[in-house]
Amino acid sequence: MPTHLTRRSLLRGITAATAVATLATGLAACGGDSDAATNTGSADSGTVTVGQFSNGAAKETTLKVSEVKSISAELPDAIRKSGKLVIGSGTLPSGSAPLGYVGSDQKTLTGSEPDLARLVAAVLGLKPETKRFTWENLFVGIDSGKVDVAFTNVTDTEERKKKYEFASYRQDNLGFEALKSAGWKFDGNYENLAGKTVSVGAGTNQERILIAWKKKLESEGKKLTIKYFQDNNSTYLALSSGKIDAYFSPNPSVAYHVTQTARTNAPTVNAGTYSGAGASLQGLIAATAKKDSGLAKPLADAINHLIDNGQYAKWLAAWNLSNEAVAKSEVNPPGLPLTDS
């Protein structure tokens, strides 16, 4: 998703091919939080295993990683003394491969986001403790101090900087998923959406972009129909049956689902990507903590340590997300502008 996007919430969806929960962004529904099993290695052993229980979404990889004292010394005293990093994950009610979902053991929260969070915790010398929320309650959790930091596909925006601080770790791109048989391509041109029916998650950054394109097309006398569904299963059924022409969602989710449809009767393709921040700004996904918490710098330094030592590249490769790598983690980099947040 090379531009600023962050997905609002995660919707339920289990693909028939994999029985893996897939994430849809934008559900403004139920609340609640839950502890997540994270039995996937720890810094105590000097290793962290990524891609476990992924049900084929990732290549399981064990990485050597341990505490870096000069970085853990930067942590706020309360967190350093607690010995744990409480991580917020906006993956209720289900989640989305490859970002965050319940694994094939039916209990472990797996995915690229929780895996990176555990790698960062290891560099900081902290035990990772993950709590799952709906998208809306995730931010309530940060505000209330229930969690220290969110690793859950949150886009850095100038609006969010009023309340949160960021350490970037991945490019943020959006993608259009369409039936392969349709032969349709977005090609970075909103005019190619004229006459199409597109599904999108409510309250998401991609919805904001799609609505803006809809208004542009209407001013040109053209029509774009936007449809909403309660979960990913419903969306994909609509796509496979031709009730919608495309699904506009985070690029990792599109990339994953395309592989799952490859051997079905209705294979899909990635019909094009778009930067969530628009044509002029690369969107960034970032670890998100409460403003003035003092966490952004040690988080960024931990991520940069992983980048410099190769674990970061191996983490991305394990989850087939190498094309979203950043050269370095930045503290509060330029985000989605206030006028577009």
VMD Tcl script that draws the C-alpha trace (Angstrom):
set ca {
  {0.00 0.00 0.00}
  {2.40 2.71 -0.93}
  {0.65 5.52 0.64}
  {-1.02 6.38 3.72}
  {-3.65 4.01 4.74}
  {-4.68 2.38 7.88}
  {-7.46 0.05 8.13}
  {-10.19 0.79 10.54}
  {-11.25 -2.52 11.75}
  {-11.01 -6.16 11.07}
  {-13.88 -8.21 9.80}
  {-14.46 -11.82 9.96}
  {-13.76 -14.02 7.01}
  {-12.58 -17.56 6.55}
  {-11.72 -18.59 3.04}
  {-12.99 -21.95 1.90}
  {-9.57 -22.86 0.62}
  {-7.69 -22.38 3.85}
  {-10.09 -21.99 6.75}
  {-7.89 -19.11 7.77}
  {-9.53 -16.01 9.15}
  {-9.04 -13.10 6.80}
  {-9.11 -9.49 7.84}
  {-11.43 -6.90 6.53}
  {-10.82 -3.38 7.54}
  {-13.51 -1.17 8.72}
  {-16.06 -2.90 10.87}
  {-17.46 -0.53 13.41}
  {-19.10 -3.14 15.49}
  {-18.67 -5.02 18.68}
  {-16.32 -4.07 21.44}
  {-14.34 -6.06 23.91}
  {-10.80 -7.29 24.21}
  {-9.14 -10.58 24.83}
  {-5.74 -11.98 25.62}
  {-4.15 -13.80 22.71}
  {-2.06 -16.90 22.88}
  {1.42 -16.13 21.58}
  {3.29 -19.38 22.09}
  {5.77 -18.71 19.31}
  {9.21 -18.32 20.84}
  {10.76 -15.69 23.07}
  {13.85 -13.62 23.55}
  {14.73 -15.79 26.55}
  {16.01 -18.42 24.14}
  {17.62 -15.83 21.88}
  {15.24 -16.72 19.05}
  {11.83 -15.73 17.76}
  {9.96 -17.91 15.28}
  {7.80 -16.10 12.75}
  {5.15 -17.60 10.49}
  {4.06 -20.32 12.89}
  {0.55 -21.74 12.59}
  {0.05 -19.64 9.44}
  {-1.82 -22.37 7.54}
  {0.34 -21.78 4.49}
  {0.31 -17.99 4.54}
  {3.96 -17.77 5.56}
  {7.20 -19.70 5.56}
  {8.01 -20.55 9.18}
  {11.38 -19.00 10.02}
  {13.35 -18.92 13.28}
  {15.34 -15.72 13.78}
  {18.13 -15.02 16.22}
  {17.28 -11.93 18.23}
  {18.00 -10.81 21.75}
  {17.96 -7.73 23.95}
  {20.04 -4.72 22.94}
  {20.83 -3.00 26.23}
  {21.50 0.41 24.69}
  {18.00 0.39 23.19}
  {16.11 -1.10 26.14}
  {17.70 1.60 28.31}
  {15.65 4.15 26.36}
  {12.34 2.67 27.55}
  {10.13 4.56 29.99}
  {10.97 3.36 33.51}
  {7.52 1.89 34.18}
  {7.62 -0.34 31.11}
  {11.24 -1.37 31.56}
  {10.60 -2.33 35.20}
  {7.43 -4.23 34.31}
  {9.45 -6.54 32.09}
  {6.68 -6.77 29.51}
  {5.38 -5.00 26.43}
  {1.59 -5.02 26.22}
  {0.71 -5.10 22.52}
  {-2.67 -4.11 21.11}
  {-4.01 -6.02 18.11}
  {-7.17 -4.84 16.35}
  {-8.08 -8.33 15.18}
  {-11.49 -8.91 16.74}
  {-13.87 -10.38 15.81}
  {-11.61 -12.36 13.47}
  {-8.61 -11.02 11.62}
  {-6.87 -11.13 8.28}
  {-4.09 -13.14 6.72}
  {-1.34 -12.24 6.42}
  {-1.56 -9.37 8.92}
  {-3.13 -10.89 12.01}
  {-5.45 -13.85 12.61}
  {-5.95 -16.94 14.75}
  {-3.60 -19.64 13.53}
  {-4.12 -23.20 12.45}
  {-3.86 -24.40 16.05}
  {-7.12 -22.50 16.67}
  {-5.65 -20.45 19.52}
  {-2.44 -18.62 18.61}
  {-2.59 -15.11 17.19}
  {-0.30 -15.30 14.18}
  {0.42 -12.95 11.28}
  {3.03 -10.47 10.16}
  {2.00 -7.77 12.65}
  {2.12 -9.82 15.87}
  {5.35 -11.43 14.64}
  {7.06 -8.05 14.25}
  {5.75 -6.98 17.65}
  {7.41 -10.02 19.21}
  {10.68 -9.31 17.42}
  {10.64 -5.73 18.69}
  {9.83 -6.88 22.22}
  {12.82 -9.23 22.07}
  {15.18 -6.38 21.12}
  {13.75 -4.38 24.02}
  {14.27 -7.27 26.43}
  {10.54 -7.43 27.21}
  {8.06 -10.27 27.34}
  {5.34 -9.69 24.70}
  {1.77 -9.78 25.99}
  {-0.85 -9.39 23.28}
  {-4.44 -8.21 23.75}
  {-7.00 -8.34 20.95}
  {-9.59 -5.64 20.34}
  {-12.07 -4.48 17.75}
  {-10.66 -1.57 15.77}
  {-12.46 1.14 17.75}
  {-11.61 -0.38 21.11}
  {-7.98 -0.74 20.12}
  {-7.55 3.02 20.35}
  {-9.55 3.12 23.56}
  {-7.08 0.57 24.87}
  {-4.13 2.81 24.01}
  {-5.84 5.87 25.48}
  {-6.67 4.10 28.74}
  {-3.26 2.51 29.15}
  {-4.54 -1.06 28.71}
  {-1.89 -1.50 26.03}
  {1.51 0.09 25.51}
  {1.64 -0.04 21.72}
  {-0.46 -1.21 18.78}
  {1.05 -3.30 15.99}
  {-1.96 -3.76 13.75}
  {-1.66 -2.08 10.35}
  {-2.21 1.44 11.68}
  {-1.46 4.21 9.21}
  {0.48 7.25 10.33}
  {-1.74 10.33 9.86}
  {-1.38 13.93 10.97}
  {-4.81 13.70 12.60}
  {-3.74 10.73 14.70}
  {-0.56 12.54 15.75}
  {-2.76 14.74 17.92}
  {-3.16 11.77 20.25}
  {-0.51 9.22 19.28}
  {3.16 8.87 18.40}
  {4.50 6.57 15.71}
  {7.45 4.41 14.71}
  {7.06 3.42 11.06}
  {7.84 -0.09 9.86}
  {6.13 -0.86 6.55}
  {4.83 0.82 3.42}
  {1.09 1.20 3.31}
  {-0.52 0.24 0.01}
  {-4.07 -0.50 -1.10}
  {-5.12 -2.94 -3.77}
  {-8.06 -3.80 -6.00}
  {-9.03 -7.46 -6.16}
  {-11.06 -8.48 -9.21}
  {-12.01 -11.65 -11.05}
  {-9.26 -12.79 -13.39}
  {-11.85 -13.56 -16.05}
  {-13.06 -9.94 -16.05}
  {-9.77 -8.64 -17.38}
  {-10.31 -5.31 -15.60}
  {-7.38 -3.22 -14.40}
  {-7.28 -0.11 -12.25}
  {-3.94 1.10 -13.63}
  {-3.77 3.94 -11.11}
  {-6.56 5.80 -12.89}
  {-9.81 6.52 -11.04}
  {-11.60 6.94 -14.37}
  {-11.32 3.18 -14.86}
  {-13.82 2.84 -12.00}
  {-16.59 4.44 -14.04}
  {-19.58 2.13 -14.26}
  {-18.11 -0.29 -11.72}
  {-19.44 -1.59 -8.40}
  {-16.75 -1.76 -5.73}
  {-16.85 -3.04 -2.16}
  {-14.89 -1.41 0.64}
  {-14.74 -1.53 4.44}
  {-16.75 1.17 6.20}
  {-14.77 3.81 8.07}
  {-11.47 2.90 6.42}
  {-8.95 5.06 4.65}
  {-9.68 3.25 1.40}
  {-13.34 4.15 1.79}
  {-12.35 7.80 2.08}
  {-10.36 7.55 -1.15}
  {-13.11 5.66 -2.97}
  {-15.77 8.20 -1.95}
  {-13.56 11.03 -3.25}
  {-13.25 9.23 -6.60}
  {-17.00 8.65 -6.66}
  {-17.58 12.39 -6.29}
  {-15.08 13.14 -9.05}
  {-16.79 10.72 -11.39}
  {-20.21 12.15 -10.57}
  {-18.93 15.62 -11.46}
  {-18.01 14.14 -14.85}
  {-21.43 12.57 -15.29}
  {-20.17 9.05 -14.52}
  {-21.23 6.55 -11.90}
  {-19.36 4.49 -9.30}
  {-21.41 2.26 -6.98}
  {-20.00 1.45 -3.54}
  {-21.26 -1.59 -1.63}
  {-20.65 -2.70 1.95}
  {-20.74 -6.19 3.43}
  {-20.66 -7.46 7.00}
  {-17.65 -9.71 6.54}
  {-15.05 -10.97 4.11}
  {-16.96 -14.13 3.27}
  {-19.89 -12.06 2.04}
  {-17.57 -9.77 0.09}
  {-15.75 -12.62 -1.64}
  {-19.03 -14.37 -2.46}
  {-20.24 -11.16 -4.07}
  {-16.99 -10.90 -6.02}
  {-16.99 -14.50 -7.23}
  {-20.64 -14.26 -8.30}
  {-20.15 -11.00 -10.19}
  {-22.31 -8.88 -7.88}
  {-19.36 -6.54 -7.45}
  {-16.54 -5.79 -9.86}
  {-13.77 -5.31 -7.30}
  {-12.88 -5.22 -3.64}
  {-10.68 -2.30 -2.50}
  {-8.69 -3.27 0.58}
  {-5.18 -3.38 2.08}
  {-2.72 -4.74 -0.44}
  {-1.42 -7.55 1.82}
  {-4.94 -8.93 2.14}
  {-5.42 -8.82 -1.63}
  {-2.06 -10.48 -2.26}
  {-2.91 -13.26 0.16}
  {-6.44 -13.92 -1.07}
  {-5.36 -14.04 -4.71}
  {-3.15 -17.01 -3.87}
  {-6.07 -18.76 -2.19}
  {-8.35 -18.46 -5.23}
  {-5.74 -19.56 -7.77}
  {-7.05 -23.13 -8.00}
  {-10.74 -22.37 -7.62}
  {-13.40 -21.86 -10.28}
  {-13.25 -18.11 -9.73}
  {-9.57 -17.07 -9.54}
  {-8.89 -13.43 -8.75}
  {-6.06 -11.04 -9.50}
  {-4.58 -7.90 -8.02}
  {-5.98 -5.39 -10.51}
  {-3.80 -2.55 -9.30}
  {-2.55 -0.75 -6.23}
  {-2.84 2.77 -4.93}
  {-1.09 4.76 -2.28}
  {-3.41 5.40 0.63}
  {-2.00 8.90 0.97}
  {-2.57 9.78 -2.65}
  {-0.19 10.19 -5.53}
  {2.35 12.41 -3.78}
  {2.98 10.73 -0.43}
  {4.11 7.22 0.51}
  {1.84 5.91 3.20}
  {3.45 4.26 6.19}
  {2.25 1.68 8.67}
  {3.53 2.37 12.15}
  {3.71 1.09 15.70}
  {1.29 3.33 17.58}
  {1.64 4.51 21.19}
  {0.03 7.23 23.28}
  {1.45 10.67 22.56}
  {4.34 11.64 24.85}
  {4.59 8.07 26.14}
  {8.30 8.01 25.33}
  {7.90 4.78 23.38}
  {8.26 5.91 19.76}
  {12.06 6.33 19.84}
  {12.94 2.98 21.46}
  {10.44 1.26 19.15}
  {12.01 2.89 16.08}
  {15.51 2.07 17.30}
  {14.49 -1.56 17.86}
  {13.02 -1.79 14.35}
  {16.14 -0.20 12.86}
  {18.27 -2.75 14.73}
  {16.21 -5.50 13.09}
  {16.63 -3.80 9.70}
  {20.40 -3.41 10.10}
  {20.87 -7.00 11.20}
  {18.72 -8.67 8.55}
  {15.90 -10.01 10.74}
  {13.49 -7.42 9.35}
  {14.03 -8.55 5.74}
  {13.60 -12.19 6.77}
  {10.37 -11.34 8.61}
  {8.92 -9.63 5.52}
  {10.05 -12.44 3.24}
  {8.44 -15.05 5.49}
  {5.09 -13.29 5.00}
  {5.58 -12.47 1.29}
  {5.61 -8.75 2.02}
  {9.12 -7.84 0.88}
  {7.70 -5.28 -1.57}
  {6.50 -3.18 1.38}
  {9.89 -2.79 3.08}
  {11.06 0.56 4.40}
  {14.72 1.61 4.42}
  {14.44 2.70 8.04}
  {11.95 3.27 10.84}
  {11.18 6.92 11.52}
  {9.65 8.59 14.55}
  {6.51 10.50 13.54}
  {7.30 10.74 9.81}
  {5.04 12.85 7.57}
  {1.59 11.34 7.65}
  {-1.68 11.55 5.83}
  {-2.47 15.31 5.78}
  {-4.99 16.81 8.16}
  {-7.28 17.70 5.26}
  {-7.33 14.05 4.23}
  {-7.14 12.28 7.59}
}
mol new
graphics top color blue
foreach p $ca { graphics top sphere $p radius 0.5 }
foreach p [lrange $ca 0 end-1] q [lrange $ca 1 end] { graphics top cylinder $p $q radius 0.2 }
display resetview
